Amino acid sequence: MIIRDATAADLPAITAIYAHHVLTGMGTFEEAPPDEAEMAARLKKIQGGRCAWLVAENDEAIVGYGYFSPLRERSAYRFTAEDSIYVRDDVRGMGVGKALVQTLLDRAAASGFRQMVAVIGDSENAGSIGLHAALGFRQVGTMKAVGLKFGQWVDVVTMQRGLGEGERSLPE
């Protein structure tokens, strides 16, 4: 498996993977899958800053993608990023997500971020919660019933991990 920066050529696969998650899962609270043009705009925005959008490629096929972006737009959050990971359904549990998150952590630290936050849709999402915990994230909170999808209330779990010096020192 190769982890690399996403390109415009990857957009059909990225769009299809995300559409599956939108239509079948609670990991995203979007309810209508965005089209390829919208995904292209999102890719451009992420890659235009100090963030990264990566794909996992196996046998020349995209099997997952992930990115990190600023947690919030306000300047006080400039050292905190949020990750997002989506893996093709037929390769879940095969290490794709873990490889993507680890690479995102490394890239975010190299870009000067000090904290990574995972905002996980659905408190029953054992796969994503377990993946993040295995990579050193700790659960810092659960917002109960903040999303409504597929006719049911959905919780959001927040996990966090320090990067580099984390909060032990101030950035230069």
C-alpha positions in Angstrom: 0.0 0.0 0.0 1.2 3.5 -0.9 0.2 6.6 1.0 0.6 9.7 -1.1 -0.8 13.2 -1.7 -4.2 13.2 -3.5 -4.5 14.5 -7.0 -7.3 15.6 -9.2 -7.1 12.1 -10.9 -8.1 10.6 -7.6 -11.4 12.5 -7.3 -13.7 9.9 -8.9 -12.6 7.3 -6.3 -12.6 9.8 -3.4 -16.1 10.9 -4.4 -17.3 7.3 -4.6 -15.8 6.3 -1.2 -17.3 9.4 0.5 -20.7 8.9 -1.2 -20.9 5.4 0.3 -20.2 6.7 3.8 -22.7 9.5 3.4 -25.5 7.1 2.2 -24.8 4.2 4.6 -23.0 5.4 7.7 -23.0 7.8 10.7 -19.3 8.7 10.4 -20.3 11.9 8.5 -23.4 14.0 9.1 -23.8 14.9 5.5 -27.0 13.5 4.2 -26.5 14.0 0.4 -23.3 13.0 -1.3 -21.4 15.9 -2.8 -20.5 15.7 -6.5 -17.1 15.5 -7.9 -16.9 19.3 -8.4 -17.6 19.9 -4.8 -15.0 17.3 -3.7 -12.5 19.0 -6.0 -13.2 22.4 -4.3 -12.7 20.7 -0.9 -9.4 19.1 -2.0 -8.1 22.4 -3.4 -9.0 24.3 -0.2 -7.2 21.7 2.0 -4.1 21.5 -0.1 -3.9 25.2 -0.5 -2.9 25.7 3.2 -0.5 24.0 5.5 -2.7 20.9 5.6 -2.7 17.6 3.7 -5.1 15.4 1.8 -3.8 11.9 1.3 -4.9 8.7 -0.5 -4.1 5.1 0.2 -3.4 3.2 -3.0 -3.3 -0.6 -3.3 -2.8 -2.4 -6.6 -3.3 1.0 -8.4 -6.7 1.5 -6.8 -7.7 4.1 -4.2 -8.8 2.2 -1.1 -9.1 5.2 1.3 -8.3 8.8 1.9 -7.9 11.2 4.7 -7.0 14.8 5.4 -6.4 17.2 8.2 -7.5 20.7 8.3 -7.6 23.5 10.9 -10.0 22.7 13.8 -11.6 26.1 13.5 -10.9 29.3 11.5 -10.2 31.6 14.5 -6.5 32.3 14.9 -6.2 30.9 18.5 -6.8 27.4 16.9 -3.9 27.7 14.5 -2.0 24.9 16.1 -4.9 22.5 16.3 -6.0 20.3 13.4 -8.8 17.9 12.8 -8.5 14.6 10.9 -11.0 13.0 8.6 -10.6 9.4 7.3 -12.7 7.4 4.9 -11.9 3.8 3.8 -13.5 1.8 1.1 -15.9 -0.7 2.7 -14.3 -3.8 1.4 -10.9 -3.1 3.0 -12.0 -2.0 6.5 -10.0 -3.6 9.2 -6.9 -4.1 7.0 -4.8 -1.3 8.3 -5.7 1.3 5.6 -7.2 3.8 8.1 -4.3 3.3 10.6 -1.7 4.0 7.9 -3.6 7.1 6.8 -4.0 8.5 10.3 -0.3 7.9 11.2 0.8 9.6 8.1 -1.5 12.5 8.8 -0.2 12.8 12.3 3.4 12.9 11.0 2.5 15.5 8.4 0.6 17.7 10.8 3.4 17.7 13.3 5.9 18.6 10.5 3.6 21.5 9.6 3.8 22.9 13.1 0.5 21.6 14.5 0.5 20.7 18.2 -2.8 18.9 18.6 -4.9 16.6 16.5 -8.6 16.2 17.2 -10.8 13.5 15.8 -14.5 14.3 15.7 -16.2 10.9 15.3 -19.8 10.6 14.3 -21.6 7.9 16.3 -20.5 6.8 19.8 -21.1 3.2 18.5 -18.4 3.7 15.8 -16.0 1.2 17.5 -13.7 1.0 14.4 -12.9 4.7 14.3 -12.7 5.1 18.1 -10.5 2.0 18.4 -8.2 3.1 15.5 -7.7 6.5 17.1 -7.1 5.1 20.5 -4.5 2.7 19.1 -2.6 5.7 17.8 -2.5 7.5 21.1 -5.7 9.6 21.0 -7.7 9.9 24.2 -11.4 10.4 24.4 -12.1 13.9 25.7 -15.8 14.1 25.4 -19.1 12.9 23.9 -21.8 15.3 22.7 -25.1 13.4 23.1 -27.7 13.4 20.3 -26.3 16.4 18.4 -26.9 14.9 14.9 -30.1 13.5 13.4 -29.4 11.1 10.5 -31.4 8.1 9.2 -34.3 9.0 11.6 -32.2 8.6 14.7 -30.2 10.8 17.1 -26.5 10.4 16.8 -23.7 11.2 19.3 -20.3 12.7 18.5 -17.2 11.5 20.2 -14.2 13.8 20.4 -10.7 12.4 20.8 -7.4 14.3 21.0 -3.7 13.6 20.7 -0.8 15.9 21.2 1.8 16.3 18.4 5.4 16.9 19.0 5.8 19.1 22.1 2.0 19.4 22.3 1.1 21.7 25.2 4.5 21.3 27.0 5.9 24.4 25.3 4.7 27.4 23.3 5.3 27.3 19.5 8.0 29.6 18.2 
